[in-house]
């Protein structure tokens, strides 16, 4: 009967030792979690290897676990790489200036005319009378320049009296020149306002537009000339004049339509108000003059007296 208290004392001491050891492990895990995790991994690997030795069927499960760990680690690596790429893209997009910022860079920075909210508000607050009085002066200047077309027609009156068929294509030439120049003006104004081009690109842009105008004129001239002769019954020499005039007229219109916006920016005036009507006036005068001059030269080649 006396041995039982001694056994109880020993059991109590062992229980107290277990409690203290478990408490030490918990404190260590709290202070140094990485060391504890590595310790647990080592214990688990030891247990797995022991089990695999004891039971051969457990080796397959351990290989499955390894594959699962490898898959998880590879996916984690890919996720980290994607996060890095997304951060880089977000930084680039935040540093890249917007279209409005480019457009509002101003003439002093080589871009097109500044486009900001103040200009829009200013236009919205203007009445139609103010807008009319601001624009009528420029239109009067361009109307005066269009009067040169009457002088040109009067100067080549003798040619028109000999070849009345030339008069049929005067409205066609004027309309085609305005359409070609209008395309160039719209394209250049859009590119300037978006900051795609600047004043430094003027020579390159004007040359490219002029060459494209020449190609368009060749294509359309090769279509309109034969149609006017074989369908409309126009004489061969007048149809030849039409076919030859189209490339020259398109080149002049594209040249002026792309160059005048740069001139307006350089002068500090609004190209949206001035470039288009100025282009139309100049193209009508120069195109009509080129039309009659080419007609005289081609008629001489055909041996016709004028």
PyMOL commands that set and color helices and strands:
alter all, ss='L'
color gray80, all
select helices_A, chain A and resi 2-31+33-54+58-95+99-103+107-109+117-125+128-155+157-162+164-193+199-230+236-267+271-301
alter helices_A, ss='H'
color red, helices_A
deselect
rebuild
show_as cartoon
